[in-house]
């Protein structure tokens, strides 16, 4: 009796193996580079490199397994100027409001439900909101965020949807954010 092996692995298993292979190769290269920087003048210490790199690789894979899909380099490259511009623009807005004689602010809390995948993407989204001037993620409960804003009269939901869309692109997926009409 012979066992029949499929011609291909299921798509999920193949992606899982690719993530692990990429993590092993990438992290090994990183640890070798660090070792080279630290011990390049100590030729006699190079015999320790495979042990040190192997141990570092094992610890890194055990503490941070490559379970999540990788970041999109293109999405990340596009995110950086967006974030920088929003930070500058928001910073100027906060300064102008703070220096204005009437202090034109209307602080408030906004409930926002994201459609980002749970985990890293939601955490990235929450941290990005907190790093933008005039907004702070006060609470995260699963997919629901409570955001404190300096001026609740502004189109905050639209701004949050724009940030969410950019974060979704960083995590290698098409924009999954809801429009304002779709939100409860």
Long-range contacts (C-beta under 8 A, 24 or more apart in sequence): 15-69, 19-66, 19-67, 19-69, 19-70, 20-66, 22-66, 22-70, 23-61, 23-65, 23-66, 24-57, 24-61, 27-56, 27-57, 27-60, 27-61, 28-53, 28-57, 31-56, 31-57, 31-60, 68-119, 68-120, 69-171, 69-172, 70-172, 71-170, 71-171, 71-172, 72-169, 72-170, 72-171, 72-172, 74-169, 75-166, 75-169, 75-170, 75-171, 75-172, 76-170, 78-166, 78-169, 79-166, 79-167, 79-169, 79-170, 82-166, 83-128, 83-131, 83-132, 83-166, 86-132, 86-163, 87-131, 87-132, 87-133, 90-132, 90-133, 90-134, 90-135, 91-133, 93-133, 93-134, 94-133, 94-134, 94-150, 97-150, 97-151, 104-151, 105-150, 105-151, 106-150, 106-151, 106-152, 106-153, 107-148, 107-149, 107-150, 107-151, 107-152, 108-148, 108-149, 108-152, 109-138, 109-146, 109-147, 109-148, 109-149, 109-152, 110-146, 110-147, 110-148, 110-149, 110-152, 110-156, 110-157, 110-160, 111-144, 111-145, 111-146, 111-147, 112-144, 112-145, 112-146, 112-147, 112-157, 112-160, 112-183, 113-143, 113-144, 113-145, 113-178, 113-183, 113-184, 114-143, 114-144, 114-145, 114-164, 114-177, 115-143, 115-164, 115-176, 115-177, 115-178, 116-143, 116-164, 116-167, 116-168, 116-171, 116-176, 116-177, 117-171, 117-173, 118-142, 118-143, 120-171, 121-167, 121-168, 121-170, 121-171, 124-167, 124-170, 124-171, 125-163, 125-164, 125-167, 128-163, 128-167, 129-160, 129-163, 132-163, 135-159, 157-183
